[in-house]
């Protein structure tokens, strides 16, 4: 009798175990696919350095910190043109940061110079758009295209004085004032870049003094500092040349025989003329700059069209005409996308052209 009871208990236990295994098996089959997709923190997928983060639907960028900046700019009601410019700068920053992550995973950037440059560039973007917390209130409209006389500040009394003198001189048409304002804004951005780099170099020098490190590592840091000091000198020279040009143009007006009109192109051309180019290289570089300027001018054209479309869209929204509103929304979306695309291509082209002025130019100019 006891033996029979023992066999029944074993059989019952076996059936319970079988049922438990079936339930667990079904649970695994019905488990959400994300469980398998994400894996544990020790899985190969989680620790694979090469795979960049995927962009969530509804977000503009793959990196969360950039999305936060983008949302902040929207809350501050930046103009459509300023939003498109910010979009381009953030896309370039994101591309560089993702490339740096791959480099770091491969054991490159030992001295941290690439990382330091990324931080500098990010700080420049924050300062350029007033997103660094130093300005509590952003103006709702900071678009120079409207009339060239916007309320945005230049952060330099000398620049303010020159700009006000040029505005009231009567020597400039409205188009020339727009162009001159772009030069003033470009100069302001260069000063921001210089100040951020200067602050970075100062911090690096301070840490360099306070840290005792092996002789070889010390030598590497000194090389990095020397490189930064050279970059500082180049930027300061460019700033001084730019201010001299602004002072000359503000007093005399634009020279109809000038080689280029776009501020960024003028900067590059001035640097090229003082670099160690042969005449053939200089001629080749001039042609590259003409292509670059044409692309920038096209970008400016779409910026203007985007602003006009934005004004029309606001007007149509008040009329209640749904069909008209739908057409204007489509046109605005197209212009917005095209403006971003051209802005990105222009900035990318400048990133390729600028290094050609320095010793590595032989690889750039055919």
Secondary structure in CASP SS format (residue, H / E / C, confidence):
PFRMAT SS
TARGET T0000
AUTHOR 0000-0000-0000
METHOD secondary structure of the structure
MODEL  1
X C 1.00
X H 1.00
X H 1.00
X H 1.00
X H 1.00
X H 1.00
X H 1.00
X H 1.00
X H 1.00
X H 1.00
X H 1.00
X H 1.00
X H 1.00
X H 1.00
X H 1.00
X H 1.00
X H 1.00
X H 1.00
X H 1.00
X H 1.00
X H 1.00
X H 1.00
X H 1.00
X H 1.00
X H 1.00
X H 1.00
X H 1.00
X H 1.00
X H 1.00
X H 1.00
X C 1.00
X C 1.00
X H 1.00
X H 1.00
X H 1.00
X H 1.00
X H 1.00
X H 1.00
X C 1.00
X C 1.00
X C 1.00
X C 1.00
X C 1.00
X H 1.00
X H 1.00
X H 1.00
X H 1.00
X C 1.00
X C 1.00
X C 1.00
X C 1.00
X C 1.00
X C 1.00
X C 1.00
X C 1.00
X C 1.00
X C 1.00
X C 1.00
X C 1.00
X C 1.00
X C 1.00
X C 1.00
X C 1.00
X H 1.00
X H 1.00
X H 1.00
X H 1.00
X H 1.00
X H 1.00
X H 1.00
X H 1.00
X H 1.00
X H 1.00
X H 1.00
X H 1.00
X C 1.00
X C 1.00
X C 1.00
X C 1.00
X H 1.00
X H 1.00
X H 1.00
X H 1.00
X H 1.00
X H 1.00
X H 1.00
X H 1.00
X H 1.00
X H 1.00
X H 1.00
X H 1.00
X H 1.00
X H 1.00
X H 1.00
X H 1.00
X H 1.00
X H 1.00
X H 1.00
X H 1.00
X H 1.00
X H 1.00
X H 1.00
X H 1.00
X H 1.00
X H 1.00
X C 1.00
X C 1.00
X C 1.00
X C 1.00
X C 1.00
X C 1.00
X C 1.00
X H 1.00
X H 1.00
X H 1.00
X H 1.00
X H 1.00
X H 1.00
X H 1.00
X H 1.00
X H 1.00
X H 1.00
X H 1.00
X H 1.00
X H 1.00
X H 1.00
X H 1.00
X H 1.00
X C 1.00
X C 1.00
X C 1.00
X C 1.00
X C 1.00
X C 1.00
X C 1.00
X C 1.00
X C 1.00
X C 1.00
X C 1.00
X C 1.00
X C 1.00
X C 1.00
X C 1.00
X C 1.00
X C 1.00
X C 1.00
X C 1.00
X C 1.00
X C 1.00
X C 1.00
X C 1.00
X C 1.00
X C 1.00
X C 1.00
X C 1.00
X C 1.00
X H 1.00
X H 1.00
X H 1.00
X H 1.00
X H 1.00
X H 1.00
X H 1.00
X H 1.00
X H 1.00
X H 1.00
X H 1.00
X H 1.00
X H 1.00
X C 1.00
X C 1.00
X C 1.00
X C 1.00
X H 1.00
X H 1.00
X H 1.00
X H 1.00
X H 1.00
X H 1.00
X H 1.00
X H 1.00
X H 1.00
X H 1.00
X H 1.00
X H 1.00
X H 1.00
X H 1.00
X H 1.00
X H 1.00
X H 1.00
X H 1.00
X H 1.00
X H 1.00
X H 1.00
X H 1.00
X H 1.00
X H 1.00
X H 1.00
X H 1.00
X H 1.00
X H 1.00
X H 1.00
X H 1.00
X H 1.00
X H 1.00
X H 1.00
X H 1.00
X H 1.00
X H 1.00
X H 1.00
X C 1.00
X C 1.00
X C 1.00
X C 1.00
X H 1.00
X H 1.00
X H 1.00
X H 1.00
X H 1.00
X H 1.00
X H 1.00
X H 1.00
X H 1.00
X H 1.00
X H 1.00
X H 1.00
X H 1.00
X H 1.00
X H 1.00
X H 1.00
X H 1.00
X H 1.00
X H 1.00
X H 1.00
X H 1.00
X H 1.00
X H 1.00
X H 1.00
X H 1.00
X H 1.00
X H 1.00
X H 1.00
X H 1.00
X H 1.00
X H 1.00
X H 1.00
X H 1.00
X H 1.00
X H 1.00
X H 1.00
X H 1.00
X H 1.00
X C 1.00
X C 1.00
X C 1.00
X C 1.00
X C 1.00
X C 1.00
X C 1.00
X C 1.00
X C 1.00
X C 1.00
X H 1.00
X H 1.00
X H 1.00
X H 1.00
X H 1.00
X H 1.00
X H 1.00
X H 1.00
X H 1.00
X H 1.00
X H 1.00
X H 1.00
X C 1.00
X C 1.00
X C 1.00
X C 1.00
X H 1.00
X H 1.00
X H 1.00
X H 1.00
X H 1.00
X H 1.00
X H 1.00
X H 1.00
X H 1.00
X H 1.00
X H 1.00
X H 1.00
X H 1.00
X H 1.00
X H 1.00
X H 1.00
X H 1.00
X H 1.00
X H 1.00
X H 1.00
X H 1.00
X H 1.00
X H 1.00
X H 1.00
X H 1.00
X H 1.00
X H 1.00
X H 1.00
X H 1.00
X H 1.00
X H 1.00
X H 1.00
X H 1.00
X H 1.00
X H 1.00
X H 1.00
X H 1.00
X H 1.00
X H 1.00
X H 1.00
X H 1.00
X C 1.00
X C 1.00
X H 1.00
X H 1.00
X H 1.00
X H 1.00
X H 1.00
X H 1.00
X H 1.00
X H 1.00
X H 1.00
X H 1.00
X H 1.00
X H 1.00
X H 1.00
X H 1.00
X H 1.00
X H 1.00
X H 1.00
X H 1.00
X H 1.00
X H 1.00
X H 1.00
X H 1.00
X H 1.00
X H 1.00
X H 1.00
X H 1.00
X H 1.00
X H 1.00
X H 1.00
X H 1.00
X H 1.00
X H 1.00
X H 1.00
X H 1.00
X H 1.00
X H 1.00
X C 1.00
X H 1.00
X H 1.00
X H 1.00
X H 1.00
X H 1.00
X C 1.00
X C 1.00
X C 1.00
END
